[in-house]
């Protein structure tokens, strides 16, 4: 497991984010204890999920991974982290700490390295009648189904953490998140056309009651730090 800081940006200004985010990355990649920095941007193809279409993806998600919440807390209160956020101005929507767990896909004994580039980003937003029950039920049952999707490479789950987040930057109202990764959009489309996608939807309908939003976005993942080159 690792602790991840997800920084989300406006869905309306994707074309204008390249310059500002590049500037911020220069500050963030030198943070102490930073393990990885991944950048998610909208996929050219939105994929072919037969059940949901949640509109445009966020312009950008930056996911900064640290070995612990204490390490993230120390990094987030460094001047470099705050300067990177300030350089993005009002385009920053949320800055959220989450615990990330990686799950092995069917037929493997351990999670694979994160090398796949197509990621389906799912977030469950509050409220639920019993949030702890919802999260526990989900983690105990749903990743096992996700792991059986054809051509899947990774299954990731996220649980939000309380933290001393930087002043003035809101935290997302997530109660849970997941991501499934594929090598390319065609592999994702194959998974969405499989019988297992219908099984997953049937399982979704059996979740403990919740009334928050459930969002799904097709995005491209790129490893920024450490460099893949």
N, C-alpha and C positions, 0 to 999 in steps of 0.2 A: 504494500500500500504506500501511497504518497499523498502529500498535501498539495492541492492545486489552487492557485489563485486564478479565477476566470475573470477577465476584463472584457466586457461586452460593449460594442459600439453601435451607433445608430444604424437602423436598417435603410435609411433614406439616402445615405451619402457614400455608398461603396466606392464610387469612382474617385472621390476626393480624399480617401483615407490613406493611399499609398505613401505619400510624402510624410504626413504626421506620424504614422505608425512606424515608419522606418527610423525616424528620429527618436521615438520613444524606445525602440528596441536597442538602440545604441546605449541607452542608459541602463536598461533592465538586464542585458546579457552579462553585465559585470557585477551583478548583485552577489553577495556572499551566499554560499550554499545552494545556489540555483542549480538544479539537476538538468532540467530541460525547459525549452521555451518553444511551444508550437503555435503556429498561426493558422487559424481557420478562416477561410473566405468562402463566399457563395460558390457552389458548384455550377459549372456551365450548364449541366443538365440537372433538373430538380428531382430526377428519379421517377419511379412509377409505383409509388405506394398506392394500392387500390382503396385505402380507407381514409387517408387524410391529405389535405393540402392547406398548409398554414401560411401560404403567401411567401413574401420575400424573406430570405434569411437575414440575420444581422450582417451589417457591412463587414464586420470582423469580430472574431473572438481571439484573444491572446490567452493562452493557458501556460502559466508559469508553475513548474513543479518543484517542490522542496521536500526534504526528508522528513519534516515535522512541522506542526503548527507553530512551534516556537521559532523555527528557522524562518518561516514565512513572516511571522510577526516582526522579527528583527529586520528582515529585508524591507518590509513594507513601510517601515518608519525611517529608512535611510533617505537621504536627500535625493539620491539617484532615482529611487522608485517614485517619489513624489514629483520630481521634475519631469519624468516620463509621462505621468498622468496629466500634469499641468499643460504639457505641450499638446495634448489632445483636446483640451478645453471642454466645451459642452458636448462633444461627440461621445464622451464616456457615459454610458447608461448605468452600468453596475460594476461593482468590484466585489467578488464573492469568494470566500474560502470554502473549499470542499475537500473531503477525503475521497480519494480515488482508489477503487479496487479493480484489479484486472482478473478476468476469468478465462480459463482455458476453453477453447472451442472443442466441439465434439471430435473424438478421435485423438486428442492430445492430452498429455499429462500436466502441462503447465502453460501459462499464457505466453503467446509469441511476442517478440519485440514489436514495438510500434513502428512499422514501416509502411503500412497501407495508407493510401492517400485519400480515398473516398470515405467520408464519415457521415453517418446519419445521426444528427444531434437531437436528442429528445430530452425535454425537461418537464417535470411535473411541478406545478405551482400550487402553493397553499390556497385554500385550506383543505384538510381532510377531517372527518369526524374524529378519528384517532390517528394522529400523524405517526406515532411510534409504531402502531400496529400496521399501518399502510407500508411504511418503509421496511419493516421486518418481513412482512408477507412478500413484498416485491423481491427483496434480496434473496430470500430463501427459495423462490420458485421461478421467477421470470428469466434470470440469466441462463438457467439450464435449458430453457426453450430457445432463447436467442442463440445460444451456442450451437444449435443444430441447423441454423439457416445455411442453405447451400452457398459455398464459396466464401463464407465469412472468415475473416482473419483475426478479429479481436472483438471482445465484449468488455466494455468499461462501465462501471457504475460510480455514481457520485452522491455523497451525502453532505449537505451543508454543515459548516462548523461555525460556532460563535467565535469572533475574534475582534481585536482592536483595529478595525479597518480604518483606513485614512479618512480623516474628517472631511465631510462634504461630499463623499462619494457613496451613493446608496448601495445596499446589498440587495441582490435579487431575491424574490420571494419563493425560491425553490424549496421543495421539501425532498426532492430526489432528482437524479438525472441518469441517463444512460447514453451510451454511444456504441454503435456497431460499425466496424470498419471493413472495407472491401478494397481490393486492388484498383478497381475502376467502376464507373457507374453501371456498365453492362452487367457486372457481377451482382451489384445491388439489385438491379431490375430482375435478374434471374431469381434472386432470393424472394423478392416481393411477389413474383408470379408462382411461387411454390405453395403447396398445401400448408406448409408450416406457417406462412403468413396468416392464413385464416385461423389456424390453431392459436397463434399468438393473440389475435383479436378476440377470440372466444375467451381466452384466459384474462385478457384486459377487462372484460365485462364481469369477471368474478372478483376483481380487486375489492378490498374494503372501501366503503363509500368515501368519495372525495368530490369536491365541487370546484376545484381550481382548474386553471387552464392546463392543457397537455400539448406542448408544442413540438413540432418535428421539422427539421431543416436539413437539406442536403448541402454539405460543405466539403471543401478540399482542405486537407491538412498538409502543412509544410513544416518540417523541423528547422527551426532557426538556430537554436543552441542546444547542444553543441552542433557545429556545422556538419552537414552530411557530406560535404565535398572533401 
